[in-house]
Amino acid sequence: ITSSNDYFFPLAFPIIYAFLIVCVWLYLRVRRAQPRDTRTLLYHALEDLKQVLDNDLDPFERRELVGELRQVLNQASDVNELNLAKAILNFVQAEETRVARAPNQIERAWLWVKFVAARWPPRRTFKWLLAAGLAIAGVNALFQLGALWGWLAGAFNGVQLPSFVITNGKSEYAIDDPTLLLIYQVANIVTGALMGIAAALLILGKERRALRLGTLALVLSLTIVNLLTFYFSQLYAISVALAQLVLLTGASLYRWRFIINK
């Protein structure tokens, strides 16, 4: 059956990728649906306080706990909530984080990952790495702009454009729809330009604006543009999606370490 039928036609990978995006979106919707008012944050803090007493709170969880307590101090209007949050925060910050029992290999690896993510790389190094990644995407937009210019010049001069050939295993598919190619190039240019601007803002020290703009561009690329990328590039688009996911994770981690919990 599999030898006589081609299940991986050009739309197969975009459909699979779209399904994964929907799954991630549903997970985020369910997670964000949980209430995050000051009372709920205090309940979480009291629950995590058990780990503090048991010396089982790792640095990543401790930083998250401190961030939630500071959020209560900034948002709570009830005096009792403010006093309780302040008391817990003083206690947590006065405690040294320790692990009571010897973790297994998987737990040690996970604790090591969280420990490194909470402390490394330093802010200056992290900033330049993030800016470099966004700038590379911006340079790619310049190449796409040159390709678009050549495409438009050929179209206005009446030159028949060659078909775009999609290679999928042993199968090849020719695409000669100019509208689809135009949309793909314009989408890459827009998102790449946004990433380039975000890199410039990050270098100039406007971190909040840079992170918002860069995150927006990366989310647009991962959720919309990559559907066309998987259509045209098939499996080769996986490397592009992974690189963008790493950048988005880095931007979120930078915001968490140096903007939210500073």
C-alpha positions in Angstrom: 0.0 0.0 0.0 2.7 2.5 1.0 4.7 1.8 -2.2 1.8 2.5 -4.5 0.5 5.6 -2.7 2.2 8.9 -2.0 1.0 10.0 1.4 3.5 12.8 1.7 2.2 15.1 -1.0 3.3 18.8 -0.6 0.5 19.7 1.8 1.3 16.8 4.2 4.0 18.6 6.2 2.1 21.9 6.5 -0.9 19.9 7.8 1.2 18.1 10.3 2.9 21.3 11.4 -0.5 23.0 11.7 -1.8 20.2 13.9 1.2 20.6 16.2 0.6 24.4 16.4 -3.1 23.8 17.3 -2.0 21.4 20.1 0.4 23.9 21.5 -2.2 26.6 21.3 -4.8 24.5 23.2 -2.2 23.7 25.9 -1.4 27.4 26.3 -5.1 28.3 26.4 -5.9 25.8 29.1 -2.8 26.9 31.1 -3.7 30.6 30.9 -7.3 29.9 31.8 -6.1 29.3 35.4 -6.8 32.4 37.6 -3.7 34.4 38.5 -5.0 36.9 41.1 -3.1 37.7 44.2 -5.0 35.2 46.3 -4.2 32.4 43.9 -0.6 33.5 43.9 -0.5 33.3 47.6 -1.9 29.8 47.6 0.8 28.8 45.2 3.4 30.4 47.5 2.1 28.6 50.5 2.2 25.3 48.6 5.8 25.9 47.6 6.7 26.9 51.1 6.6 23.2 52.0 9.5 22.6 49.7 11.4 25.5 51.4 10.9 23.9 54.8 12.0 20.5 53.4 15.0 22.0 51.8 13.8 20.8 48.4 13.4 24.0 46.5 15.8 24.3 43.6 17.0 27.8 42.4 14.6 27.8 39.4 11.6 27.2 41.6 12.9 29.7 44.2 13.2 32.4 41.6 9.7 31.7 40.4 8.3 31.8 44.0 10.0 35.1 44.6 8.6 36.5 41.4 5.1 35.5 42.4 5.4 37.1 45.8 6.7 40.3 44.3 3.7 40.3 42.0 1.4 40.0 45.0 3.2 43.0 46.6 2.7 45.0 43.5 -0.9 44.1 42.9 -2.6 43.3 46.2 -4.9 45.8 47.8 -5.7 43.8 50.9 -3.4 44.6 53.9 -3.4 41.0 55.1 -2.3 39.7 51.7 0.4 42.3 51.6 1.7 41.5 55.1 1.6 37.7 54.4 3.4 38.1 51.1 6.1 40.3 52.6 6.6 37.8 55.5 6.9 34.9 53.1 9.2 36.8 50.8 11.6 37.7 53.6 11.7 34.1 54.8 12.3 32.7 51.3 15.1 35.2 50.6 16.8 34.5 53.9 16.9 30.7 53.2 19.6 29.0 51.3 18.3 26.6 48.6 19.2 23.0 49.3 18.1 19.6 48.1 17.3 17.3 50.9 17.6 13.9 49.1 19.9 12.6 46.5 18.1 12.9 43.1 18.3 10.3 40.4 20.1 10.8 37.1 17.1 12.3 35.3 16.3 14.7 38.2 19.9 15.7 38.4 20.0 16.5 34.7 16.8 18.5 34.9 18.0 20.4 38.0 21.3 21.1 36.2 19.4 22.5 33.2 17.2 24.7 35.4 20.2 25.8 37.4 22.1 26.8 34.2 19.0 28.5 32.7 18.6 30.6 35.8 22.2 31.8 35.9 23.9 31.4 32.6 24.8 33.1 30.3 25.5 36.5 31.9 23.2 39.3 30.9 25.6 41.0 28.5 26.5 37.8 26.7 22.9 36.6 26.6 21.9 40.0 25.1 24.5 39.8 22.3 23.6 36.2 21.5 20.0 37.1 21.2 20.7 40.1 19.1 22.9 38.1 16.8 20.2 35.5 16.3 17.6 38.2 15.5 20.0 40.0 13.2 20.7 36.9 11.1 17.0 36.6 10.5 17.0 40.3 9.5 19.8 39.7 7.0 17.8 36.8 5.5 15.0 39.4 4.9 17.4 41.4 2.8 18.0 38.4 0.6 14.3 37.8 0.3 13.8 41.4 -0.6 16.4 41.1 -3.5 14.6 38.0 -4.7 11.2 39.8 -4.6 12.7 42.7 -6.5 13.9 40.3 -9.2 10.6 38.6 -9.3 8.6 41.8 -9.7 11.0 43.1 -12.4 10.6 39.9 -14.4 6.8 40.1 -14.0 6.6 43.7 -15.2 8.8 42.9 -18.2 6.6 40.0 -19.2 9.2 37.4 -18.4 7.7 34.0 -17.7 9.0 32.9 -14.3 10.3 29.4 -13.8 8.2 27.0 -11.8 9.2 26.3 -8.2 10.0 22.6 -7.8 9.2 20.9 -4.5 11.2 17.7 -3.9 9.8 15.2 -1.5 11.7 12.0 -1.4 11.6 10.6 -4.9 8.6 12.8 -5.9 8.8 16.2 -7.5 6.0 18.8 -7.7 6.1 22.0 -9.8 4.4 25.1 -8.5 3.7 28.0 -10.8 1.3 30.0 -8.8 2.8 33.6 -8.6 0.4 34.7 -5.9 1.5 32.0 -3.5 5.1 32.7 -4.1 4.6 36.4 -3.6 2.8 35.9 -0.3 5.6 33.7 0.9 8.3 36.2 0.0 6.4 39.1 1.5 5.7 37.2 4.7 9.4 36.3 5.1 10.4 39.9 4.4 8.0 41.4 7.0 8.9 39.0 9.8 12.6 39.2 9.0 12.5 43.0 9.0 10.7 42.9 12.4 13.5 40.6 13.8 16.2 42.9 12.4 14.5 46.0 14.1 14.2 44.0 17.3 18.0 43.2 17.2 18.8 46.9 16.7 16.6 47.9 19.6 18.2 45.3 21.8 21.6 46.6 21.0 20.5 50.2 21.7 19.3 49.1 25.2 15.5 49.3 24.5 15.0 45.8 25.8 11.3 45.7 26.6 10.4 47.0 23.2 12.9 44.8 21.4 11.6 41.7 23.2 8.0 42.5 22.4 8.8 43.1 18.7 11.1 40.1 18.4 8.6 37.8 20.1 5.8 39.0 17.8 7.9 38.3 14.7 9.0 34.9 15.9 5.4 33.9 16.8 4.2 35.0 13.4 6.9 33.0 11.7 6.3 29.9 13.8 2.5 30.0 13.4 1.9 31.4 9.9 5.0 31.8 7.8 6.3 28.3 8.5 3.2 26.8 7.1 4.3 28.0 3.7 7.9 27.2 4.5 7.0 23.6 5.1 5.0 23.6 1.9 8.0 24.9 -0.2 10.9 23.3 1.6 9.3 20.2 3.2 11.6 18.5 5.7 14.3 21.1 5.2 12.1 23.6 7.0 12.5 21.7 10.3 15.9 23.4 10.9 14.3 26.8 10.3 11.5 26.1 12.8 13.9 24.8 15.4 16.2 27.8 15.1 13.2 30.1 15.5 11.9 28.1 18.5 15.4 28.4 20.1 15.3 32.2 19.6 11.8 32.4 21.0 12.8 30.4 24.1 15.8 32.6 24.5 13.8 35.7 24.3 11.3 34.4 26.9 14.1 33.3 29.2 15.8 36.7 28.9 12.6 38.5 29.7 12.0 36.2 32.7 15.5 36.5 34.1 16.3 40.2 33.6 13.0 42.0 33.0 10.3 40.4 35.1 12.4 39.2 38.1 15.0 41.9 38.2 
